[in-house]
Amino acid sequence: MRKLYFLLPGTTGKFACGGLFAELNALALAQQVCSAEVVTYRQREPNTLFLADALKKTEDVIFVLSWGFDVPKLAKQLRSHHTLYHAHSSGYGFRLPANMPIITVSRNTMGYWGQWAPNSLIYYLPNQISDRFSNLNQPRDIDVLVQARKSSEYLLQTLVPALQQQCKVMVLDSFVEDLSQIFNRAKVYLYDSAEYWAREGVTEGFGLQPMEAAACGCQVFSSVNHGLSDYLDPGFNCYKIAGHDSAFDVQRIMDTLSASDPFCLPEQILAEYQTENILHRLHTILTEVNTFFDHQEKHTTNIHPLTSRRIIQLRAQKLFGKLRSKLGT
């Protein structure tokens, strides 16, 4: 297999975020399948290859793009090289050439690109849930757990104050090294990100925290926007938050806290996101991607791209077809 260069703006300082950690985790998984390393393109870092220097090499490699807002510029810069897009969020508004395969972290994102890149190779590779996120079956001293980041105003300003009058609520507003330990202390986890992503103008690519919390035995109350809808199933493995009014939310949460049976996420749901399945899928995907690039080097495309102009043309053809039918010609 060709070597993978995972393109990142940087790996320290202002670039540290959930998206970076998810991509570094994807790199670590890829390294179990083929040769792979980080290449930075904004910030030079010790012992890390910089893009300008990588382009001077003559290796037959695959550049992996992932940083949403930078993808159009990088795709143009690397148009003569083999590239693939590791798509987390969607909604950035750019189009991709058909010779760039797309690996999506959720079926929601896969559906988006299935519509906007119908001539591209598209694959589904969910994010990995680390083995450390498991139910330790220990006493839980936190009734309700909330992370401030990405939470809606309703959650922080209305629901949390109402709950604080009746139970023990912990609001996390800073980075936590190991969330699995706190998830194992909490009975209920609240997550409401629809407002945040609407404001940002892009989508929730996967939503790791509700899945990680559920894996640790927390009953999850969550929004089900975008990638969250891949695995959250209200009434069966979670509750839909912001249900009509705060009193209804409070009542359901308090009923959950008083329930005698602890929550347990079915193992078959977790299996899809665990290491063994991820590595199997990744090996299959990369094998096909390498075969595609071999083919692409010898053949040019003969499929019409679904551009805006093409869509207008198809609509016009449909309209003229209806007119001819009415006129009997």
N, C-alpha and C positions, 0 to 999 in steps of 0.2 A: 504493500500500500504506500501511497505517497505520504510524505511527512505533512503534518498539519501545523500551520502557523496561526495561533489564536491572536487576532488583532485586538488590542486594548489600548485606550488612550494613555493609561498608566495603571499602576497597581497600588499606589500609596496616596496618602494625603487626601485631596478633594475627590479623588476617584473611588474611594472606599465607600461601597454601598451594597445593597442586596444584589443588584445586577452583576456587580463585579464578582462577588463571592460565588454566585451561581455559575458564572462563566469559568472561574478558576476551578470550581468543582467539576464542570464538564471537561475541562482540560485534564484533570487528574484521572477521570474515567477514560478519556481517549488514550491516555498514555498506557493504559492496560491493553489497548487494542493495536496501537501503532505508535510511531514516533511523533511526538507533539511538543510544542513549546510556545511560550508567550512571546509576542512581538509587540512592542509599544510604538505609538506613532505621534503622540503629543509630548510626552515626558520621557526623556532619556533616564534610564535607571541602571545601576550597577549590575553586571552579570546578566543583563537582559538585552536581546537583540532589538535594534531600532529599525523601523520600517525602511528608511532610506538605505540602510546598510544591507537589509535582507534582500532588497531589490537588486543589489549588485551581485548577488549569488546566482549561480547557474542551476541550482537544484530544481527538480520538478516537484513542486510543492502545491499544497492547497491552502489558500488564505481563508480563514474563518472570520467572517464579519458578524458583529453582534450589537455594537453600540448604536442603537436606533438612529439618532439624529446625524451620526457621522456616516451612515451606510451609503447614501447617494454619492457623496464625494469620494469615498474609498472605492466604491464600485467603478466609478469612472476612472480613477487613478490606476486600478488593477484590471482594466478590461481586457488586457492581453494575457492575463494570468488565470489559472484555475482558481475560482472562488466559490464559496458557499456561504449562505446566510443562516446563522443560528438565530431564529426569530423567537423572541420572548414576547414583548408587547406588540400590538398592532395599532394601526391608525395613524402612522406617521405621514401617510399621504404620498409616498414615493412608489414608483414602479421598479421592477427588476428585470434584467434581461433573461430570456428563456434559458440561456446557457449557465445560469447560476442556480444550482439546487438549493432548496430551502428545507431546513430542519426546524420543526416547530416544537415548542415545549408543552403545548396544550392542543386539544382538538379544536378549541375555540379559535386559536390562532391559525391552525391548519385550515379551517373553513374560510377564514378571511383570505388567506393566500390562495386557496383553491379557486376563489372567485377572481382575484386580481392578478394572479399569475397562472392561468390555466395551462400554459405550455411549458411550465417549469416542473422539474422533478420535485415533489414535496413529500416529506416524511414526518412522522410523529415520534418524538423522543422526549418523554416526560422528564421533569426534574427528578433527581434522586432524593428520597427521604433517607437520611442517614440512620444506620442501625441504632445509634444512641437515642433516637426518639422512639422510646418504647415505654410501656406502662410498668413502673417499678412496684405497683401495688402497695404503696406506702401511705400513711396518713396524710391528708391534705389540709393545710392550715389556711389556704386562701380560697375564699368563696368564688370570687369573680376576678378574672385577670383581663387587663386591657393594655394594648400598646398604643401610645398616643399618636405615633407616626401613622399617617394614612387614615386615621379615624375621622369620622364625620363630626360636624358641630353637634348634631343631635346626640350622638353617642357620648361625647365628652361633656357637653353642657346641659343635657337634659337627663339622659338615661343613667349615667354614672352618679350624679348627685342624688337621684331618686333611690338608687340601689344602696348608696352609702348610708342611708338612714335605716336600712334593714339588714345589711350583711357586710362582711369584710371584703373590701374592694382594693385591689392593687393596680395602679396605673404606672406602666413603665414609660419613662420619657427620656431614657438614655440607652446607650448600647449595652447589651448583655452578652457576655462571652459564650455562655452555654444556656440557651433557652430551655433545653430539655429538663434541666433541674427545676426550673420555675414551673414549667408545664406540669411536672409531676407533683407540684404542691397545690395546684389549682383544680377546682371542681368544674368551673365554667370559664370558657374563653370567648370574649366578644370581639368581633371583627366587622368593620363596616367601611369598605373602601370605595364604594361606587361614587360618592361625592368627590373624593380625592382625584380619581382617575378622570372624571368628567371635567374637573378643573384643569388637569394637566393636558387633556385632549388626546390621550392615548389609552391603552387598555391594561387591565391587570393580566399580565402574561400567564401566571400560574397561581400565585398566592400560596407560598410555602407554609406560612405560619398556621393557618387553620388546619391543614393536613398534619403538620408536626404536632400541634396541640391535641388533635384527635388521636393520633398514634400514641400519645402519652396518657390517654384516658380522660381528657377534658371533653365535656359536652360543649359543642361549638354552637354559638349563635352568630350568624354571619350574613352579609350580603352575598348574592350569588351572581355577581356581574362577571362577564368575560371568562377568563380561565378558571375561576372558582366553580363555574357550572360543570366543569369536567368531572369533578368528584363529589361535590356537595349535593346532597339529595334531601331537601327539607321534608321533615316528617319521618325520615328513615335513618339518616346518620347525622343530621344537624337540625337547627331551627333557623328559619329566615328571620333576621333581625329587622327592626323598624316596621313591625307589623301593625299598621293603622294608627296606634298611639302608644305612648310610653307606658301607660297603665297595663296594657296587654303584654308588652315586653316584660315589665317587672313581674307580673303574675306568673308568666311562663318560666322565667328564670328562678323565681322563688320556689315554684313547684318542682323544678329540676333539682334544686339544692336539698329539698326535703324528700326526694325520691329514695327509696330503699335500695334499688338496684343501680350500681355504678355503671357509667357508660363504658362501652367497649367497642372499638371500631373493628368490623369484620376483617379477618386476615386476608380474604380474597381481594379486598379493596387496596390494602397496603401492598400486596404482592406486585402490583403493576409498577410501583414506584421504588422498589427495592433493587439493590445493586445487581443481583443476578439477571433480572429481566432487562435492566438498562444496558448492561454490557452485551447481552445477546442481541438486542435491537441495534445497538451502536455498531457492532461488528457487521451485521447484515446491511445496514445503511451505508457504511463506509465502503464496503465491498462493491455495492451497486454504484455508488458515486464514482469510485475509481474506474469502474467499467464504462460508465457514461463519459468520463473525460477521455478515455482511450478512444471511444467511438467519435466523440466530438472533434478530435484532432484530424479525422479523416473525412468527415461529412459535414455539410452545412444544413441549416434548418430549411424545411419546405412547408412549414405550418404558419398560416397568417396569425400574427400577434393580435391580441384583443385590446387594441388601442382605442382611445376616445373616438378617433376618426372611423375606425372599423365599426364601433358600436352605432355611430350615427348612420353609417352606410347600411347596416343590417336593419335598423329601424325604418330607414327610407324604403328598403326593399320590401319589408312587411307592409308598409302603408300602400305602396304602389300595387302590391299583390292584392290587397283588399279592394282598391279602386278598380282594378281590372276585373275582379270577380263581380263587383256590383254592376259594372258596365257591360258584363257578358262578353268580354273580349279575351 
